[in-house]
Amino acid sequence: MGPEEESADLMKLVGARANYLTRKTGADIKVFSLVEGEERYVFLYDDVSKKESLRVLGRFASNPNLSFTWYDAAVLSKKIREESWKVKKVNASRFGSYNDTLDDFHP
């Protein structure tokens, strides 16, 4: 099996796990992944664990035994924040007001 098939199989497994966690917890589980050579990094998180997920990115980047870099951490943390902003904006449009600077959310 080649790398592309392995990645597809891994993402199917991760998707199944995310669906299971969503059904079990009721939380919307988000998934981000990164492939660095032979290493594959897959992050699952929900809104409650967002801050811890950002800290994990920093710990991975500071680990010299991993190919995960500070650049990788910056890119993925930006994606996590953008996803959070999208969720806040959608919720605000349904339930309250939203400050477009993304600095503040007012229910």
N, C-alpha and C positions, 0 to 999 in steps of 0.2 A: 504494500500500500504506500502510495506516494504522500508527500507532505500536504498536498491540497486535499486529498481524501481524509487524512488524519485531522486536518483542521475542520473539515466539514463534519466529521464524526464528533469531534470535541464540541463544536457549536450546537449540534443536535442534543448532546448530553447536557450542556449548560442550559439550553433553552428548556429542556424538560425539567431540569432542577428549578429554574426560575418559575416555571408554570406551577410546579408543585408547591413552592414556597408561597406564591401568590394565593393559591387556593387555601393553603393551611393557615396563613397569617392574615390574609385579607389585605396585605400591603402590596403596593405596586413595586415589584422587583425589577430593577434596572440592571443591564448587563453591558459591560465594556470589555473589550479584549485587545490584546496587543501581541504580536508575534515578533520575537527578536531572535533570529537565527533558529536554533533548535528549541529555544524556550518559548513557552506560550503563557501569557499572563491573562487571567480571566477574573474580572471583578464583578461580584454581585452585591448590590446594596439596595436599601430602601431609603425613604426620606429620613427616617429616624437614625440610620447609621451613616448618613452622608459625611458628617465630620470625622468619624472614625475612618471611613474609607479614604478621605483626603490624607489623614495621618499615615495610613498604611502605604500610600504612594510615596510619601517622604521616606519612610523606613526602608522600602524596597530600593529607592534611588540611592540611599546612603550605604547600602550593603554592597561591598566590593566583590562579593561572590556571585552577584547577579549581573546580567547584562542590561538590566533596567536602569535607565539614566535619569538625571534630573530633567532633561528635556522631555523624556517619556512621561514623567510625573507631571510636568507642567501642562502637556497636551491633554492628558487624561483628566487632570483636575479642572481644566477649562471646560472640558466636555461635561463633567459632573455638574459644575456650576451652571452652565448653560441649560442643562436639562432641568435643574432645580428652578431656574428663572422661568422656563416654559411652563412648568407645572404651576408655579405661583401665579403667572399671568392668566392661565386658563381658569384657575380657581377664583381669582379676583374678578374675572369677567362674569362668573356665575354668582359669586357671593359677596363681593365688596369692591373696593377701589384699589388700583395698582399704580404705583409711582413708576413711570417709564425709565427712570434712571437705574432701576433695578436695585437700588440701595434700601428701599423701604417698601413694605407691604402693609396696607391698612385694611383690616377686615371691616 
